[in-house]
Amino acid sequence: MRELPDNLLKKSELISCLCAPGVVAEALEHLMQGESAQAAFADCVRCDPVLALRLRALPFGFTLQPHDLLRGLLLAAPVAAGAAQSMYAARWRQSVTVAHLAQALGTRAGVVDPEAAWTAGLSHNLADYLDHDLPPTVHAADWLIGLDADGWLADAVRFHAAPLSRGRAAHPLVRIVQLAYQLATRVDSVDSVDVRAALANLQMGAGEAAAMLAECQVQTRQLALRFGVVDQVAKSDGTGFERLARLYAVQAAQSALNSHFRQANEVTEVFALLQDSLLALFGVERACLFAPAADGSLQLSPLMYFTPGLGVLAILPDDGHSALPRALARNAPQRFECGEPDSALVDEQIARLLGVSRLTCQPIQLHDGQTGVLVAGDAAPDLSQSPLWRFTLSECTAALRPKVVGAMPPVSATPAEPQVPAAKSDDIPRDRVRRAVHEVANPLTIMRNYVNLLSGRLGTDVSMQRDLGIISDEIERVARIVRGITVNEEIAIPDTALELVSVNSIVSELVRMALGALFMPNKINVQIDLDPEVPPLPLQKDLLKQVLFNLAKNAVEAMQGGGHLKFSTRMVNANGQRQIEIEVADTGPGLPAKVASNLFEPVASEKGGDHAGLGLSISRSLVERMNGQLSCSSTPQGTFFLICLPTLQNGQAPLTTTRYGSM
């Protein structure tokens, strides 16, 4: 991490410079979205001269997570308001136009870094954003000292208005910014002798420069519209300030909500506070909570408002007509209006018993690790789009998380015994693991951001969006695995941290994910035979997906010249219990006897490369965590792995097909 530039930190004037309210507002919106919006956040902030420099002064490697410091910086940033907006807009428009031109000229000539050209052009009139004059001994260029190794950024700002003739032999960045400033601020500049001479040095003509200027002015007008900057040219009416004012209100409400939910010490108190919040903030008088029961159905939770009659309802998770299981399946809010054709009768019954005409069904994380459904009656139609609604739910969820208190090491009552040197161990030091986890998090974040950018560019292509969704899910799964490495052993993971998932869907998703990346390149034909009677199962989805991927990868490696791989699911009766069997069968040469004898033991792999020999050992332990069994049979014609999972999980009753209150 590099040190902060002393010159920059000493300049309190920079902290007092005005920012564009629309830029601050959009930056706050991106910040609320977390890590997934880092690229959009950076693209937004680079359009404000003051914010761009203030963030450049933060330590190298500073990220949006945690983002409280950035949120505080944005909320405290002074912004142009009232009559000052019009004067501010003219200065901002000049900054952005010169930045666009400097970047375009630098790219066209290939003589400077385009990003450095943008920063220098954006900052050229930095002093204009102060509401007072700088002392004679201070120049705004001083604020850029330390942002690059040789000080060319500061020079470009310091001499941006100097005559072009003075800069003939200057550093290219200085000459580029000088030329961009002349083109942006002088009328008919392309017809002047000095500008044409400067263009000739870059092997450009006046016509090309005029076209470049026109394009940059169009881009500036588009940004003015985007950020609501008062701009007569762009016909913008200054909506950026109103947008920011609304965000200030939301941020203040979020802080209040944080304090509100921190009052709770018990789970029941959290939901009592949630019910108060629903009434006070959203006018929701009637709300209830449905949670997964032991048999997998959604049933009324006593943690919130209870209406006689609701307690006898049980809604199966595969009931696609009801808005409640749809909300769980899609992990997104679902709405129901009374009288809708083909709607589930149970939704009509819930609305009638609550005395409301419409329902908003919102998935919500519960204290035991499961996901329930919060049912809000007669809520506004756009409730789920409200940032305040999302903040309320996130603060409620945070309040439900167990408070971890670090355990003190036990104090020995007997004199300390001499320390015996520990035997050599293959364990990796914990601090090294933490550093590795920290470093892994950065490329994962970059991959997640690029997936989001690709998703936006590809539009509504359903197939591509589905593939990108799978990639995004897998990136998040890797992130969860990595984060789990450093979880303190003292923090107990709830045994009931399960979710109802479709085993068939996991198999289908895995095959689709691995088809182009694993199966087709290795000439593997894949077949799936899925029993439609296999019910949803309460388990940890990531565990089963990891096991299946390990088995598939092993099968592909066994069939080096290509082959056939089959995934099958079926329901069976074993020892008086219903079980789900998942079979992964390949047509490889089978396992050598030496390998088959200790197949599930963590031994050194004979495959070489990066194979650690842990895949099957890990797979067996993961299946056992799901209360299942993993077995294998192998012949010269192929190898068959069989996963047996009981429908009984963690002492819960087996899944049934009984329905109450719905058709």
Secondary structure, DSSP 8 states (H G I E B T S, - for coil): -----HHHHT-HHHHHS-B-HHHHHHHHHHHHTGGGGHHHHHHHHTTSHHHHHHHHTS-TT--SSS-HHHHHHHHHS-B--TTHHHHHHHHHHHHHHHHHHHHHHHHHHTSS-HHHHHHHHHHTTGGGGSSS---TT--GGGGGTTSSSSSHHHHHHHTTTS-GGGGTTS-HHHHHHHHHHHHHHSTTGGGSHHHHHHHHHTT--HHHHHHHHHHHHHHHHHHHHHHT--BTTTTB--HHHHHHHHHHHHHHHHHHHHHHHTT--SHHHHHHHHHHHHHHHH----EEEEEE-TTS-EEE-TTS---TTGGG-BB-TT-TTSHHHHHHHHTS-EEEETT-TT--HHHHHHHHHHT-SEEEEEEEE-TTS-EEEEEEET--TTGGG-HHHHHHHHHHHHHHS-----------SS---------------HHHHHHHHHHHHHHHHHHHHHHHHHHHHHTT-HHHHHHHHHHHHHHHHHHHHHHHHT--TTS---TT--EEE-HHHHHHHHHHHHIIIIIGGGTEEEEEE--TT---EEE-HHHHHHHHHHHHHHHHHH-TT-EEEEEEEEEEEETTEEEEEEEEEE-S----HHHHHTTTS----SS-TT--S-HHHHHHHHHHHTT-EEEEEEETTEEEEEEEEES--TT--------BS--
